[in-house]
Amino acid sequence: MLDQHLIEIQRTLDELFADKLLPFRLVARKITEEYLEEVTVHFYDSRLRSVTVGALKGDSLAPQVRAAVLQRLSRKHESSTSTNASN
């Protein structure tokens, strides 16, 4: 079951990259169930190691992963911009 979700999540990541919403290509390597209500998608990438989302609700993790990745990248961008501005 998690392998099916991994394929769907990778398709979502590829769409984000194709739409230029991701500045680099991400590969979903593994999904782990952390708690009853959390799933972590591991990328093993130094720029974004993983994201944790709510457990599977319905048929798809893709929308939750999409939102989590975009939110994490926007926070990283904001923190690097503020760091660069203070130099």
C-alpha atoms as an extended CHARMM CRD file, in Angstrom:
* protein
*
        87  EXT
         1         1  MET       CA              0.0000000000        0.0000000000        0.0000000000  PROA      1               0.0000000000
         2         2  LEU       CA              2.7680000000        2.4720000000        0.8850000000  PROA      2               0.0000000000
         3         3  ASP       CA              4.5310000000        1.6610000000       -2.4070000000  PROA      3               0.0000000000
         4         4  GLN       CA              1.4140000000        2.8000000000       -4.2750000000  PROA      4               0.0000000000
         5         5  HSD       CA              1.4730000000        6.0750000000       -2.3430000000  PROA      5               0.0000000000
         6         6  LEU       CA              5.1880000000        6.4890000000       -3.0360000000  PROA      6               0.0000000000
         7         7  ILE       CA              4.5010000000        6.3620000000       -6.7870000000  PROA      7               0.0000000000
         8         8  GLU       CA              1.6950000000        8.9030000000       -6.4560000000  PROA      8               0.0000000000
         9         9  ILE       CA              3.8410000000       11.2150000000       -4.3350000000  PROA      9               0.0000000000
        10        10  GLN       CA              6.7070000000       11.0370000000       -6.8380000000  PROA      10              0.0000000000
        11        11  ARG       CA              4.3160000000       11.9460000000       -9.6380000000  PROA      11              0.0000000000
        12        12  THR       CA              3.2140000000       14.9750000000       -7.5780000000  PROA      12              0.0000000000
        13        13  LEU       CA              6.8370000000       16.0180000000       -6.9520000000  PROA      13              0.0000000000
        14        14  ASP       CA              7.5920000000       15.7110000000      -10.6740000000  PROA      14              0.0000000000
        15        15  GLU       CA              4.5970000000       17.9390000000      -11.4540000000  PROA      15              0.0000000000
        16        16  LEU       CA              5.7990000000       20.5560000000       -8.9500000000  PROA      16              0.0000000000
        17        17  PHE       CA              9.2320000000       20.5390000000      -10.5830000000  PROA      17              0.0000000000
        18        18  ALA       CA              7.7560000000       20.7260000000      -14.0970000000  PROA      18              0.0000000000
        19        19  ASP       CA              5.5890000000       23.6680000000      -13.0140000000  PROA      19              0.0000000000
        20        20  LYS       CA              8.7350000000       25.3590000000      -11.6340000000  PROA      20              0.0000000000
        21        21  LEU       CA              7.3440000000       25.3410000000       -8.0920000000  PROA      21              0.0000000000
        22        22  LEU       CA             10.3530000000       23.3080000000       -6.9350000000  PROA      22              0.0000000000
        23        23  PRO       CA             13.8060000000       24.7820000000       -7.6300000000  PROA      23              0.0000000000
        24        24  PHE       CA             15.3500000000       21.2850000000       -7.7080000000  PROA      24              0.0000000000
        25        25  ARG       CA             14.1650000000       17.7700000000       -8.4170000000  PROA      25              0.0000000000
        26        26  LEU       CA             13.1100000000       15.7570000000       -5.3610000000  PROA      26              0.0000000000
        27        27  VAL       CA             12.8680000000       11.9790000000       -5.2210000000  PROA      27              0.0000000000
        28        28  ALA       CA             10.6250000000       10.3300000000       -2.6470000000  PROA      28              0.0000000000
        29        29  ARG       CA             12.7090000000        7.4150000000       -1.3860000000  PROA      29              0.0000000000
        30        30  LYS       CA             10.6410000000        6.0140000000        1.4600000000  PROA      30              0.0000000000
        31        31  ILE       CA              7.4420000000        6.4870000000        3.4610000000  PROA      31              0.0000000000
        32        32  THR       CA              7.2510000000        5.6330000000        7.1400000000  PROA      32              0.0000000000
        33        33  GLU       CA              4.2980000000        5.6730000000        9.4910000000  PROA      33              0.0000000000
        34        34  GLU       CA              5.4590000000        7.6440000000       12.5080000000  PROA      34              0.0000000000
        35        35  TYR       CA              2.3870000000        7.7150000000       14.7140000000  PROA      35              0.0000000000
        36        36  LEU       CA             -1.2590000000        6.8960000000       14.2730000000  PROA      36              0.0000000000
        37        37  GLU       CA             -1.8650000000       10.2030000000       12.5570000000  PROA      37              0.0000000000
        38        38  GLU       CA              1.4640000000       10.9750000000       10.8540000000  PROA      38              0.0000000000
        39        39  VAL       CA              3.3520000000        9.7550000000        7.8420000000  PROA      39              0.0000000000
        40        40  THR       CA              6.8640000000       10.9040000000        6.9140000000  PROA      40              0.0000000000
        41        41  VAL       CA              8.0790000000       11.0470000000        3.3180000000  PROA      41              0.0000000000
        42        42  HSD       CA             11.8760000000       10.7340000000        3.1930000000  PROA      42              0.0000000000
        43        43  PHE       CA             13.8100000000       12.3590000000        0.3480000000  PROA      43              0.0000000000
        44        44  TYR       CA             17.3900000000       11.8750000000        1.6160000000  PROA      44              0.0000000000
        45        45  ASP       CA             18.3070000000       15.1990000000        0.0140000000  PROA      45              0.0000000000
        46        46  SER       CA             20.4230000000       17.7240000000        1.9280000000  PROA      46              0.0000000000
        47        47  ARG       CA             18.1660000000       20.5720000000        0.7640000000  PROA      47              0.0000000000
        48        48  LEU       CA             14.9970000000       18.8960000000        2.0500000000  PROA      48              0.0000000000
        49        49  ARG       CA             15.4230000000       15.6610000000        3.9790000000  PROA      49              0.0000000000
        50        50  SER       CA             11.7870000000       14.8020000000        4.6910000000  PROA      50              0.0000000000
        51        51  VAL       CA              8.2770000000       16.1010000000        5.3430000000  PROA      51              0.0000000000
        52        52  THR       CA              5.7290000000       14.8240000000        7.8170000000  PROA      52              0.0000000000
        53        53  VAL       CA              2.0390000000       14.9800000000        7.0070000000  PROA      53              0.0000000000
        54        54  GLY       CA             -1.1970000000       13.8130000000        8.5760000000  PROA      54              0.0000000000
        55        55  ALA       CA             -2.0080000000       10.1640000000        8.1460000000  PROA      55              0.0000000000
        56        56  LEU       CA             -3.7830000000        8.9400000000        5.0760000000  PROA      56              0.0000000000
        57        57  LYS       CA             -7.2500000000       10.4300000000        4.9300000000  PROA      57              0.0000000000
        58        58  GLY       CA             -9.1130000000        9.2580000000        1.8970000000  PROA      58              0.0000000000
        59        59  ASP       CA             -7.2140000000        7.8000000000       -1.0120000000  PROA      59              0.0000000000
        60        60  SER       CA             -4.3280000000       10.2100000000       -1.4630000000  PROA      60              0.0000000000
        61        61  LEU       CA             -1.3250000000       11.6040000000        0.3830000000  PROA      61              0.0000000000
        62        62  ALA       CA             -0.3320000000       13.7000000000       -2.6370000000  PROA      62              0.0000000000
        63        63  PRO       CA             -2.2320000000       16.9190000000       -1.7550000000  PROA      63              0.0000000000
        64        64  GLN       CA             -0.8730000000       16.8670000000        1.7910000000  PROA      64              0.0000000000
        65        65  VAL       CA              2.6760000000       16.2280000000        0.6050000000  PROA      65              0.0000000000
        66        66  ARG       CA              2.3760000000       18.9690000000       -2.0270000000  PROA      66              0.0000000000
        67        67  ALA       CA              1.2930000000       21.4960000000        0.6120000000  PROA      67              0.0000000000
        68        68  ALA       CA              3.9680000000       20.3700000000        3.1010000000  PROA      68              0.0000000000
        69        69  VAL       CA              6.8060000000       20.5600000000        0.5560000000  PROA      69              0.0000000000
        70        70  LEU       CA              5.7770000000       23.9970000000       -0.7010000000  PROA      70              0.0000000000
        71        71  GLN       CA              5.3590000000       25.2900000000        2.8510000000  PROA      71              0.0000000000
        72        72  ARG       CA              8.7640000000       23.9580000000        3.9240000000  PROA      72              0.0000000000
        73        73  LEU       CA             10.4800000000       25.4380000000        0.8730000000  PROA      73              0.0000000000
        74        74  SER       CA              8.8570000000       28.8290000000        1.4270000000  PROA      74              0.0000000000
        75        75  ARG       CA             10.0920000000       28.8350000000        5.0390000000  PROA      75              0.0000000000
        76        76  LYS       CA             13.6070000000       27.8760000000        3.9220000000  PROA      76              0.0000000000
        77        77  HSD       CA             13.5360000000       30.6360000000        1.2950000000  PROA      77              0.0000000000
        78        78  GLU       CA             12.3340000000       33.2130000000        3.8330000000  PROA      78              0.0000000000
        79        79  SER       CA             15.0190000000       32.2600000000        6.3470000000  PROA      79              0.0000000000
        80        80  SER       CA             17.8110000000       32.3600000000        3.7440000000  PROA      80              0.0000000000
        81        81  THR       CA             16.5600000000       35.7260000000        2.4560000000  PROA      81              0.0000000000
        82        82  SER       CA             16.5310000000       37.2300000000        5.9430000000  PROA      82              0.0000000000
        83        83  THR       CA             19.9990000000       35.7880000000        6.6390000000  PROA      83              0.0000000000
        84        84  ASN       CA             21.3610000000       37.2570000000        3.4210000000  PROA      84              0.0000000000
        85        85  ALA       CA             19.7280000000       40.6360000000        4.1060000000  PROA      85              0.0000000000
        86        86  SER       CA             21.4060000000       40.8840000000        7.5090000000  PROA      86              0.0000000000
        87        87  ASN       CA             24.9040000000       40.3170000000        6.0510000000  PROA      87              0.0000000000
